[in-house]
Amino acid sequence: MNIDIDSMVFSNQVHQNRIRVVTEEDRGKGIKRESDIIGYDGLVTGSKEVTLVTFYADCVPVFLFDPEKTVISIAHSGWRGTAMKISKEAVRKMKENFLCEPQNIVAAIGPSIGKCCFEVGDDVYDEFKAKIDWSVEFCERKDQKWHFDLPSIIKRTLIEEGVKEENIVLSGICTKCNKDLFFSHRGDNGKTGTMVGIMKING
């Protein structure tokens, strides 16, 4: 990919909704040197000298870019992070730190476990209902399990935060259905590898 390893900054994912602003001073953290970026599932930067890196094996990668302010953010949105609206937190961090306007932000929601394969019990259903009451519109009950459409919940969360619907792209690819192409925690019964989401500003 012709990306300088020294420019990479790794997240330290704990299935929460915290977003860390990173700068040139953070280059290499998590890969070339010790990192103090602990407990963050998303990163944001306005520096062309920084490459943002997050990790996945069924969770949802959310890529955000403001071409007006030249700011990027990437978030690891597992079901807990989705229920806590981590994508909203990423947009807000872009607004607060770089004065980004949500209507200028373009978003890509990458391959992840789909509604077809994301089966959960009543405990997860109850948590989603308590934290995002409308999220149950994106689930259905099959064979005693609830099936949630995480990418669609994320999309609506972004729209509620001011991102234009036409500026949001969903991959529509399920990692479990395509475990020959992607690492899938559920598809591989917990014995799997890890994919990375990488984002960098050109220039």
Backbone as CSV, one residue per row, in Angstrom:
resi,resn,N_x,N_y,N_z,CA_x,CA_y,CA_z,C_x,C_y,C_z
1,MET,0.826,-1.218,0.000,0.000,0.000,0.000,0.855,1.261,0.000
2,ASN,2.165,1.078,0.075,3.081,2.216,0.036,2.823,3.199,1.179
3,ILE,2.559,2.652,2.365,2.342,3.476,3.558,3.503,3.269,4.519
4,ASP,4.036,4.345,5.020,5.150,4.295,5.953,4.679,3.710,7.284
5,ILE,5.269,2.589,7.687,4.884,1.948,8.947,5.060,2.903,10.119
6,ASP,6.078,3.736,10.049,6.324,4.680,11.143,5.184,5.669,11.335
7,SER,4.362,5.843,10.314,3.256,6.810,10.407,2.021,6.219,11.080
8,MET,2.007,4.896,11.257,0.803,4.231,11.755,0.559,4.498,13.238
9,VAL,-0.717,4.631,13.573,-1.152,4.736,14.968,-2.243,3.692,15.168
10,PHE,-2.025,2.778,16.126,-2.997,1.714,16.383,-3.984,2.130,17.463
11,SER,-5.197,1.662,17.318,-6.186,1.822,18.383,-5.983,0.707,19.405
12,ASN,-6.623,0.858,20.548,-6.610,-0.187,21.582,-8.066,-0.447,21.937
13,GLN,-8.662,-1.426,21.288,-10.114,-1.545,21.254,-10.680,-2.321,22.436
14,VAL,-11.724,-1.746,23.035,-12.336,-2.353,24.220,-13.867,-2.385,24.111
15,HIS,-14.387,-2.201,22.904,-15.833,-2.218,22.664,-16.563,-1.129,23.447
16,GLN,-15.993,0.064,23.414,-16.621,1.241,23.995,-16.847,2.267,22.879
17,ASN,-17.044,3.531,23.243,-17.330,4.534,22.205,-16.405,5.748,22.289
18,ARG,-15.218,5.552,22.858,-14.291,6.679,22.982,-13.477,6.851,21.700
19,ILE,-13.273,8.119,21.326,-12.535,8.479,20.120,-11.317,9.308,20.524
20,ARG,-10.159,8.983,19.986,-8.926,9.693,20.330,-8.440,10.529,19.141
21,VAL,-8.164,11.797,19.396,-7.531,12.640,18.384,-6.028,12.362,18.418
22,VAL,-5.450,12.055,17.265,-4.021,11.754,17.200,-3.316,12.724,16.265
23,THR,-2.043,12.958,16.546,-1.224,13.901,15.783,0.096,13.246,15.400
24,GLU,0.974,14.027,14.800,2.292,13.516,14.423,3.051,12.959,15.626
25,GLU,2.785,13.502,16.798,3.477,13.034,18.003,3.103,11.596,18.364
26,ASP,2.000,11.103,17.811,1.544,9.745,18.115,2.023,8.710,17.103
27,ARG,2.719,9.134,16.088,3.168,8.219,15.033,3.936,7.027,15.610
28,GLY,3.589,5.851,15.140,4.284,4.639,15.563,3.715,3.971,16.799
29,LYS,2.773,4.617,17.470,2.245,4.050,18.714,1.442,2.776,18.431
30,GLY,1.795,1.734,19.153,1.112,0.462,19.006,1.799,-0.491,18.050
31,ILE,2.717,0.026,17.232,3.418,-0.840,16.276,4.934,-0.708,16.385
32,LYS,5.432,0.502,16.533,6.879,0.704,16.628,7.326,1.127,18.028
33,ARG,6.364,1.589,18.824,6.709,2.007,20.182,5.511,1.882,21.106
34,GLU,5.791,1.976,22.385,4.743,1.849,23.398,3.656,2.895,23.174
35,SER,2.425,2.485,23.470,1.312,3.393,23.238,0.587,3.737,24.524
36,ASP,0.156,4.995,24.620,-0.696,5.419,25.727,-2.138,5.585,25.255
37,ILE,-2.425,5.085,24.043,-3.776,5.151,23.500,-4.508,3.900,23.972
38,ILE,-5.023,3.966,25.167,-5.631,2.815,25.820,-7.136,3.048,25.980
39,GLY,-7.924,2.074,25.567,-9.369,2.163,25.762,-10.104,3.007,24.743
40,TYR,-9.543,3.106,23.531,-10.184,3.875,22.464,-10.523,2.954,21.297
41,ASP,-11.756,3.065,20.795,-12.186,2.268,19.654,-12.253,3.078,18.373
42,GLY,-11.838,4.324,18.425,-11.831,5.148,17.228,-10.722,6.178,17.289
43,LEU,-10.274,6.591,16.105,-9.200,7.571,15.985,-9.616,8.655,14.991
44,VAL,-9.082,9.847,15.185,-9.347,10.945,14.253,-8.088,11.787,14.124
45,THR,-7.844,12.306,12.919,-6.678,13.163,12.710,-6.919,14.117,11.542
46,GLY,-6.179,15.206,11.557,-6.161,16.127,10.444,-4.779,16.184,9.825
47,SER,-3.903,15.268,10.246,-2.517,15.270,9.786,-2.295,14.313,8.625
48,LYS,-1.619,14.782,7.600,-1.254,13.924,6.473,-0.109,12.989,6.819
49,GLU,0.509,13.207,7.979,1.650,12.394,8.386,1.252,11.207,9.244
50,VAL,-0.051,11.030,9.457,-0.553,9.980,10.348,-1.437,9.001,9.577
51,THR,-1.242,7.709,9.837,-2.092,6.659,9.279,-2.879,6.021,10.423
52,LEU,-4.205,6.033,10.322,-5.060,5.463,11.361,-5.285,3.979,11.099
53,VAL,-5.167,3.160,12.160,-5.296,1.707,12.009,-6.210,1.145,13.099
54,THR,-7.231,0.386,12.664,-8.131,-0.296,13.594,-8.286,-1.751,13.142
55,PHE,-8.850,-2.600,14.001,-8.848,-4.046,13.764,-10.254,-4.651,13.840
56,TYR,-10.483,-5.694,13.022,-11.829,-6.248,12.864,-11.810,-7.753,12.587
57,ALA,-12.897,-8.419,13.026,-13.147,-9.809,12.632,-14.636,-10.097,12.789
58,ASP,-15.473,-9.242,12.282,-16.937,-9.261,12.242,-17.520,-7.905,12.634
59,CYS,-16.829,-7.155,13.503,-17.315,-5.829,13.889,-17.291,-4.895,12.681
60,VAL,-17.944,-3.747,12.837,-18.167,-2.864,11.687,-17.118,-1.758,11.620
61,PRO,-16.382,-1.643,10.512,-15.476,-0.517,10.319,-16.238,0.681,9.743
62,VAL,-16.066,1.834,10.374,-16.741,3.055,9.924,-15.673,4.087,9.564
63,PHE,-15.630,4.461,8.300,-14.649,5.420,7.786,-15.340,6.759,7.531
64,LEU,-14.784,7.835,8.059,-15.351,9.173,7.888,-14.304,10.113,7.305
65,PHE,-14.742,10.969,6.384,-13.823,11.921,5.747,-14.538,13.232,5.483
66,ASP,-13.927,14.306,5.942,-14.415,15.652,5.636,-13.460,16.271,4.620
67,PRO,-13.846,16.331,3.341,-12.957,16.875,2.313,-12.762,18.382,2.420
68,GLU,-13.665,19.073,3.125,-13.529,20.518,3.282,-12.429,20.868,4.284
69,LYS,-12.403,20.156,5.399,-11.402,20.417,6.444,-10.211,19.465,6.349
70,THR,-10.301,18.490,5.457,-9.289,17.438,5.302,-9.017,16.758,6.648
71,VAL,-10.046,16.124,7.151,-9.998,15.415,8.429,-10.565,14.018,8.216
72,ILE,-9.936,13.019,8.843,-10.412,11.643,8.724,-10.633,11.036,10.105
73,SER,-11.511,10.047,10.147,-11.743,9.292,11.377,-12.111,7.871,10.999
74,ILE,-11.698,6.935,11.832,-12.073,5.539,11.637,-12.490,4.975,12.987
75,ALA,-13.601,4.237,12.996,-14.136,3.715,14.251,-14.428,2.227,14.143
76,HIS,-14.108,1.506,15.207,-14.415,0.084,15.348,-15.745,-0.015,16.081
77,SER,-16.791,-0.419,15.357,-18.136,-0.413,15.905,-18.662,-1.838,16.054
78,GLY,-18.342,-2.462,17.179,-18.948,-3.745,17.507,-20.376,-3.506,17.959
79,TRP,-21.070,-4.548,18.411,-22.471,-4.306,18.778,-22.567,-3.374,19.984
80,ARG,-21.621,-3.489,20.925,-21.661,-2.591,22.083,-21.380,-1.150,21.661
81,GLY,-20.378,-0.968,20.809,-20.072,0.373,20.320,-21.197,0.948,19.489
82,THR,-21.868,0.089,18.718,-23.012,0.532,17.927,-24.144,0.988,18.839
83,ALA,-24.392,0.222,19.891,-25.439,0.593,20.844,-25.102,1.888,21.577
84,MET,-23.798,2.173,21.714,-23.360,3.406,22.367,-23.091,4.522,21.365
85,LYS,-23.468,4.289,20.096,-23.367,5.302,19.038,-21.948,5.843,18.869
86,ILE,-20.989,4.941,18.696,-19.607,5.385,18.515,-19.450,6.226,17.248
87,SER,-20.234,5.945,16.214,-20.117,6.748,14.988,-20.533,8.193,15.240
88,LYS,-21.533,8.399,16.101,-21.928,9.754,16.477,-20.781,10.443,17.211
89,GLU,-20.116,9.700,18.105,-19.000,10.271,18.856,-17.862,10.673,17.920
90,ALA,-17.644,9.876,16.875,-16.590,10.209,15.914,-16.909,11.510,15.189
91,VAL,-18.156,11.657,14.748,-18.569,12.896,14.080,-18.422,14.075,15.026
92,ARG,-18.853,13.899,16.270,-18.763,14.989,17.241,-17.312,15.371,17.525
93,LYS,-16.443,14.394,17.558,-15.021,14.693,17.783,-14.464,15.493,16.608
94,MET,-14.895,15.178,15.403,-14.472,15.934,14.232,-14.999,17.366,14.303
95,LYS,-16.222,17.525,14.773,-16.816,18.856,14.911,-16.095,19.677,15.975
96,GLU,-15.898,19.069,17.130,-15.344,19.793,18.276,-13.883,20.187,18.076
97,ASN,-13.111,19.309,17.459,-11.671,19.542,17.356,-11.217,20.171,16.042
98,PHE,-12.029,19.987,14.985,-11.602,20.494,13.684,-12.665,21.352,12.999
99,LEU,-13.756,21.650,13.710,-14.841,22.476,13.183,-15.457,21.904,11.915
100,CYS,-15.490,20.581,11.821,-16.111,19.935,10.667,-17.622,20.124,10.706
101,GLU,-18.219,20.252,9.541,-19.671,20.321,9.410,-20.164,18.942,8.972
102,PRO,-21.084,18.332,9.730,-21.537,16.975,9.396,-22.023,16.816,7.961
103,GLN,-22.647,17.835,7.399,-23.173,17.715,6.047,-22.064,17.590,5.000
104,ASN,-20.824,17.916,5.390,-19.694,17.783,4.471,-19.013,16.424,4.578
105,ILE,-19.339,15.667,5.606,-18.659,14.404,5.864,-19.206,13.303,4.957
106,VAL,-18.289,12.532,4.384,-18.673,11.334,3.633,-18.275,10.119,4.475
107,ALA,-19.097,9.074,4.405,-18.888,7.909,5.259,-18.956,6.623,4.459
108,ALA,-18.116,5.675,4.841,-18.157,4.334,4.262,-18.233,3.333,5.413
109,ILE,-19.225,2.457,5.342,-19.414,1.413,6.342,-18.983,0.104,5.707
110,GLY,-17.889,-0.453,6.202,-17.240,-1.570,5.534,-17.831,-2.934,5.830
111,PRO,-17.221,-3.982,5.266,-17.683,-5.353,5.487,-17.712,-5.715,6.968
112,SER,-18.782,-6.403,7.373,-18.948,-6.811,8.771,-19.983,-7.926,8.812
113,ILE,-20.212,-8.473,9.970,-21.257,-9.477,10.073,-22.607,-8.832,9.762
114,GLY,-23.388,-9.508,8.936,-24.656,-8.944,8.494,-25.830,-9.402,9.338
115,LYS,-26.966,-8.828,9.056,-28.195,-9.206,9.761,-28.492,-10.687,9.586
116,CYS,-28.068,-11.224,8.467,-28.289,-12.640,8.172,-27.618,-13.554,9.184
117,CYS,-26.500,-13.104,9.749,-25.686,-13.979,10.594,-25.484,-13.478,12.025
118,PHE,-25.854,-12.242,12.309,-25.632,-11.703,13.654,-26.804,-12.075,14.551
119,GLU,-26.662,-13.197,15.230,-27.692,-13.718,16.122,-27.355,-13.396,17.565
120,VAL,-28.310,-12.849,18.300,-28.088,-12.501,19.705,-29.324,-12.864,20.526
121,GLY,-29.135,-12.858,21.843,-30.225,-13.201,22.738,-30.988,-11.986,23.222
122,ASP,-31.893,-12.240,24.151,-32.746,-11.178,24.677,-31.945,-10.095,25.398
123,ASP,-30.789,-10.466,25.982,-29.996,-9.480,26.723,-29.483,-8.381,25.808
124,VAL,-29.025,-8.763,24.620,-28.536,-7.772,23.660,-29.706,-6.957,23.110
125,TYR,-30.795,-7.618,22.813,-31.999,-6.913,22.353,-32.423,-5.859,23.374
126,ASP,-32.449,-6.244,24.651,-32.875,-5.325,25.703,-31.918,-4.139,25.828
127,GLU,-30.622,-4.408,25.642,-29.642,-3.310,25.745,-29.809,-2.326,24.599
128,PHE,-29.992,-2.833,23.399,-30.226,-1.940,22.262,-31.505,-1.130,22.465
129,LYS,-32.561,-1.792,22.899,-33.838,-1.107,23.089,-33.723,-0.015,24.130
130,ALA,-32.921,-0.255,25.183,-32.747,0.733,26.248,-31.904,1.921,25.790
131,LYS,-30.896,1.670,24.953,-29.973,2.731,24.560,-30.394,3.452,23.283
132,ILE,-30.985,2.711,22.341,-31.477,3.303,21.087,-32.835,2.682,20.819
133,ASP,-33.883,3.333,21.241,-35.210,2.714,21.164,-35.610,2.346,19.739
134,TRP,-35.202,3.166,18.747,-35.589,2.889,17.368,-34.784,1.754,16.730
135,SER,-33.721,1.310,17.384,-32.860,0.283,16.790,-33.600,-1.027,16.556
136,VAL,-34.669,-1.264,17.316,-35.404,-2.518,17.146,-36.105,-2.583,15.794
137,GLU,-36.189,-1.434,15.112,-36.733,-1.437,13.750,-35.822,-2.215,12.800
138,PHE,-34.563,-2.362,13.205,-33.575,-3.017,12.351,-33.229,-4.423,12.844
139,CYS,-34.176,-5.061,13.519,-33.952,-6.426,13.968,-35.211,-7.253,13.760
140,GLU,-35.029,-8.528,13.704,-36.163,-9.441,13.621,-35.823,-10.734,14.348
141,ARG,-36.856,-11.427,14.791,-36.665,-12.656,15.550,-36.779,-13.869,14.632
142,LYS,-35.761,-14.720,14.691,-35.747,-15.957,13.904,-35.203,-17.081,14.776
143,ASP,-35.904,-18.180,14.830,-35.414,-19.365,15.540,-34.923,-19.046,16.948
144,GLN,-35.732,-18.315,17.684,-35.454,-17.986,19.094,-34.280,-17.013,19.276
145,LYS,-33.819,-16.407,18.194,-32.717,-15.442,18.280,-33.128,-14.140,17.600
146,TRP,-32.498,-13.048,18.060,-32.687,-11.752,17.413,-31.579,-11.537,16.397
147,HIS,-31.942,-11.020,15.234,-30.975,-10.688,14.184,-30.962,-9.172,13.998
148,PHE,-29.813,-8.558,14.295,-29.677,-7.106,14.181,-28.903,-6.726,12.927
149,ASP,-29.333,-5.637,12.302,-28.649,-5.063,11.134,-27.782,-3.907,11.622
150,LEU,-26.576,-4.244,12.066,-25.694,-3.221,12.641,-25.344,-2.107,11.656
151,PRO,-24.968,-2.415,10.394,-24.629,-1.326,9.465,-25.772,-0.326,9.280
152,SER,-27.008,-0.801,9.229,-28.134,0.112,9.043,-28.378,0.974,10.272
153,ILE,-28.132,0.404,11.453,-28.250,1.203,12.680,-27.182,2.299,12.686
154,ILE,-25.985,1.952,12.269,-24.903,2.937,12.193,-25.246,4.028,11.184
155,LYS,-25.785,3.626,10.038,-26.158,4.608,9.017,-27.166,5.603,9.573
156,ARG,-28.193,5.118,10.240,-29.203,6.028,10.792,-28.597,6.914,11.883
157,THR,-27.692,6.360,12.679,-27.011,7.159,13.704,-26.253,8.317,13.076
158,LEU,-25.568,8.050,11.962,-24.840,9.104,11.256,-25.797,10.157,10.696
159,ILE,-26.906,9.711,10.143,-27.891,10.648,9.594,-28.447,11.537,10.700
160,GLU,-28.737,10.950,11.853,-29.242,11.742,12.979,-28.230,12.788,13.441
161,GLU,-26.937,12.517,13.209,-25.892,13.459,13.612,-25.626,14.494,12.533
162,GLY,-26.349,14.416,11.404,-26.233,15.442,10.376,-25.526,15.044,9.107
163,VAL,-25.026,13.796,9.042,-24.399,13.330,7.810,-25.504,13.039,6.789
164,LYS,-25.303,13.493,5.555,-26.322,13.304,4.521,-26.399,11.835,4.106
165,GLU,-27.623,11.363,3.918,-27.810,9.959,3.538,-27.077,9.628,2.239
166,GLU,-27.092,10.564,1.301,-26.422,10.303,0.019,-24.902,10.274,0.139
167,ASN,-24.383,10.700,1.296,-22.939,10.675,1.528,-22.484,9.444,2.299
168,ILE,-23.387,8.483,2.488,-23.066,7.274,3.246,-23.137,6.063,2.329
169,VAL,-22.062,5.290,2.294,-22.003,4.080,1.468,-21.876,2.861,2.376
170,LEU,-22.720,1.851,2.150,-22.634,0.583,2.858,-22.078,-0.476,1.917
171,SER,-21.142,-1.273,2.407,-20.557,-2.313,1.558,-21.574,-3.403,1.243
172,GLY,-22.460,-3.705,2.220,-23.436,-4.769,2.014,-22.824,-6.156,1.993
173,ILE,-21.609,-6.289,2.524,-20.898,-7.569,2.522,-20.852,-8.135,3.935
174,CYS,-21.301,-9.376,4.092,-21.260,-10.053,5.393,-19.959,-10.846,5.515
175,THR,-19.203,-10.586,6.557,-17.914,-11.269,6.741,-18.089,-12.752,7.057
176,LYS,-19.157,-13.108,7.777,-19.363,-14.526,8.089,-19.775,-15.308,6.849
177,CYS,-20.657,-14.728,6.041,-21.065,-15.387,4.793,-19.889,-15.550,3.835
178,ASN,-18.914,-14.660,3.963,-17.761,-14.657,3.055,-16.470,-14.921,3.821
179,LYS,-16.504,-15.914,4.717,-15.326,-16.169,5.553,-14.153,-16.755,4.768
180,ASP,-14.385,-17.087,3.499,-13.265,-17.476,2.645,-12.442,-16.254,2.234
181,LEU,-13.063,-15.071,2.327,-12.380,-13.823,1.972,-11.994,-12.996,3.189
182,PHE,-12.787,-13.121,4.277,-12.589,-12.284,5.459,-12.417,-13.140,6.712
183,PHE,-11.670,-12.620,7.673,-11.647,-13.240,8.985,-12.993,-12.980,9.656
184,SER,-13.554,-14.015,10.281,-14.853,-13.892,10.936,-14.800,-14.611,12.281
185,HIS,-14.959,-13.850,13.346,-14.915,-14.440,14.691,-15.985,-15.520,14.836
186,ARG,-17.187,-15.219,14.385,-18.269,-16.200,14.506,-18.139,-17.307,13.470
187,GLY,-17.778,-16.939,12.273,-17.653,-17.934,11.213,-16.529,-18.914,11.453
188,ASP,-15.489,-18.462,12.143,-14.333,-19.312,12.435,-14.348,-19.821,13.872
189,ASN,-15.509,-19.703,14.529,-15.683,-20.208,15.896,-14.645,-19.670,16.877
190,GLY,-14.335,-18.389,16.726,-13.434,-17.725,17.659,-11.958,-17.938,17.389
191,LYS,-11.615,-18.840,16.481,-10.209,-19.095,16.152,-9.937,-18.491,14.783
192,THR,-9.592,-17.225,14.794,-9.479,-16.518,13.518,-8.368,-15.486,13.573
193,GLY,-8.135,-14.855,12.450,-7.164,-13.770,12.388,-7.854,-12.430,12.535
194,THR,-7.178,-11.381,12.132,-7.718,-10.036,12.269,-7.498,-9.246,10.990
195,MET,-8.527,-8.556,10.566,-8.394,-7.625,9.452,-8.103,-6.238,9.991
196,VAL,-7.520,-5.403,9.159,-7.254,-4.026,9.591,-8.004,-3.053,8.707
197,GLY,-8.459,-1.979,9.352,-8.958,-0.829,8.615,-7.861,0.216,8.631
198,ILE,-7.502,0.717,7.481,-6.408,1.688,7.368,-6.925,2.930,6.667
199,MET,-6.617,4.088,7.208,-7.075,5.346,6.607,-5.984,6.398,6.721
200,LYS,-5.728,7.074,5.601,-4.686,8.095,5.571,-5.079,9.191,4.594
201,ILE,-4.709,10.401,4.916,-4.944,11.534,4.015,-3.825,11.552,2.977
202,ASN,-4.175,11.586,1.712,-3.170,11.645,0.647,-2.454,12.996,0.667
203,GLY,-1.202,12.959,0.229,-0.476,14.221,0.118,0.825,14.201,0.869
